[in-house]
Amino acid sequence: MRLLNKVALITGGAQGLGAEIARRFLEEGASVFIGDIKEPAGESARSLNSAVFLKLDVTSEESWKAALAAVLVKASRLDVLINNAGINIRKNIEEMPAEALDSMIAVNLKGPFLGIKHALPIMRAAGGGTILNMSSICGLIGHKYTNEAYGATKGAITLLTRSVATRYAKDNIRCNSVHPSTVDTPFVQVVLNDPERRAERFGEIPLGRLATTTDVANAFVFLASDEAAFINGVAFPVDGGLTAG
């Protein structure tokens, strides 16, 4: 087991991609805390029944303090923080209301910022840790099929990751970001019912398929494991070669 005895907190882990990351961490022996506004339901609840659920609003500093305090009470340490929670309000820059932009910045950027802020002292006191931030290919390139606000928030995560990696490496704290292309989820399958959208998304990926949730979760497992002990400040694409060209 690659994550045996590691304690991990995964935001947005109650469903979707976050739930798959949590499931893989449990398979690899980690003690998993799920921080989310909603509790796991349906199949997610069944597959994550050995995880500990913590109600967490990532936009609230007080909520972060309470969640991390609960992790320390139950596990006494935190080895891995995964900032996975995120939203995408799918409007282009000309149609995006300012309030929608504020919401995206609050969840996608302020949330990870606050989590890192309050996890760093915990990890430093324990002698080190790993912070993994969910970004996107849109945090690496301008993506013509994705709105500008989303790209701006994910680009900010890329540079936040590198800044933290360089400053806190001295404390044995690694920080990396993961950058998926389009991931095959139920929502995406609905979108891809449109033949034009389907041709766009499949046509841009050299491997000729979408990422699966397990493809992305496996990248998080690797980066959290001791196998990645010398990997720090990296923007790790999981994109079938999309950003290679």
Residue pairs with C-beta under 8 A, 6 or more apart in sequence:
1 27
1 28
1 29
2 28
2 29
2 221
2 222
2 225
2 226
2 227
3 25
3 28
3 29
3 30
3 80
3 221
3 224
3 225
4 28
4 29
4 30
5 29
5 30
5 31
6 25
6 29
6 30
6 31
6 79
6 80
6 224
7 30
7 31
7 33
7 71
7 75
7 77
7 78
7 79
7 80
8 25
8 30
8 31
8 32
8 33
8 78
8 79
8 80
8 81
8 82
8 224
9 33
9 34
9 35
9 54
9 67
9 68
9 71
9 78
9 80
9 81
9 82
9 119
10 18
10 21
10 22
10 25
10 32
10 33
10 34
10 35
10 82
10 84
11 18
11 35
11 36
11 56
11 58
11 82
11 83
11 84
11 85
11 111
11 115
12 18
12 35
12 36
12 58
12 84
12 85
12 86
13 19
13 21
13 22
13 32
13 34
13 35
13 36
13 40
13 48
13 51
13 82
13 84
14 34
14 36
14 38
14 39
14 40
14 41
14 44
14 48
14 53
15 36
15 38
15 40
15 41
15 44
16 185
16 213
17 84
17 134
17 180
17 183
17 185
17 213
17 216
17 217
18 34
18 36
18 82
18 84
18 85
19 34
19 40
19 44
19 47
19 48
20 213
20 214
20 216
20 217
21 82
21 84
21 216
21 217
21 220
22 32
22 34
22 48
22 51
23 47
23 48
23 217
24 214
24 217
24 218
24 220
24 221
25 32
25 80
25 220
25 221
25 224
26 32
26 48
26 50
26 51
28 221
28 225
30 80
30 224
31 52
31 75
32 48
32 50
32 51
32 52
33 51
33 52
33 53
33 54
33 67
33 70
33 71
33 74
33 75
34 40
34 48
34 51
34 52
34 53
34 54
35 54
35 55
35 56
35 58
35 67
35 85
36 53
36 54
36 55
36 56
36 85
37 55
37 56
37 57
39 45
39 53
39 55
40 48
40 51
40 53
52 74
54 67
54 70
54 71
55 63
55 67
56 63
56 64
56 67
57 63
58 64
58 83
58 85
58 107
58 110
58 111
58 112
58 114
58 115
59 106
59 107
59 110
59 111
59 114
60 114
61 114
61 118
64 114
64 115
64 117
64 118
65 118
68 78
68 118
68 119
68 122
71 78
72 78
72 122
77 122
77 126
78 119
78 122
78 123
78 126
78 129
79 123
79 126
79 129
79 130
79 224
80 129
80 130
80 131
80 132
80 224
81 115
81 116
81 119
81 123
81 129
81 130
81 131
81 132
82 132
82 133
82 134
82 220
82 224
83 111
83 112
83 115
83 116
83 131
83 132
83 133
83 134
83 157
84 134
85 107
85 111
86 107
86 108
86 111
86 134
86 153
87 103
87 104
87 107
87 108
88 104
88 146
88 147
88 150
89 96
89 100
89 103
89 104
89 147
89 149
89 150
90 147
90 150
91 97
91 100
91 147
91 149
92 147
92 148
93 147
93 148
93 149
96 147
96 148
96 149
100 149
101 149
104 149
104 150
104 153
105 153
108 150
108 153
108 154
108 156
108 157
109 153
109 156
109 157
109 160
112 133
112 157
112 160
113 160
116 131
116 160
116 164
116 175
119 129
119 131
120 164
120 168
120 171
120 173
122 129
123 129
123 131
123 171
123 173
124 168
124 171
124 173
127 172
128 171
128 172
128 173
128 174
129 172
129 173
129 174
130 173
130 174
130 175
130 176
130 223
130 224
131 161
131 164
131 173
131 174
131 175
131 176
132 175
132 176
132 177
132 178
132 220
132 223
132 224
133 157
133 160
133 161
133 175
133 176
133 177
133 178
134 157
134 177
134 178
134 180
135 154
135 157
135 158
135 161
135 177
135 178
135 179
135 235
136 146
136 150
136 151
136 154
136 179
136 180
137 143
137 179
137 180
137 181
137 237
137 239
137 242
137 243
138 146
138 150
138 151
138 154
138 155
139 151
139 154
139 155
139 156
139 157
139 158
139 177
139 179
139 235
140 155
140 158
140 179
140 235
140 237
140 243
141 243
142 151
143 151
145 200
145 201
145 204
154 179
157 177
158 177
158 179
158 235
161 175
161 176
161 177
161 233
161 235
162 175
162 233
162 235
164 173
164 175
165 174
165 175
165 176
165 232
165 233
166 233
168 175
169 232
169 233
174 228
174 229
174 231
174 232
175 232
175 233
176 223
176 228
176 231
176 232
176 233
176 234
176 235
176 236
177 234
177 235
177 236
178 216
178 219
178 220
178 223
178 236
178 238
179 235
179 236
179 237
179 238
179 239
179 243
180 211
180 215
180 216
180 237
180 238
180 239
181 204
181 205
181 210
181 211
181 237
181 238
181 239
181 240
181 242
182 188
182 201
182 205
182 210
182 211
183 210
183 211
183 212
183 213
183 215
183 216
184 209
184 210
184 211
184 212
184 213
185 213
188 201
188 210
191 197
192 198
192 201
201 210
202 208
202 209
202 210
204 242
205 239
205 240
205 241
205 242
206 240
206 241
206 242
206 244
206 245
207 240
207 241
208 240
209 240
211 238
211 239
211 240
215 238
216 238
219 236
219 238
222 228
223 231
223 234
223 236
237 243
237 244
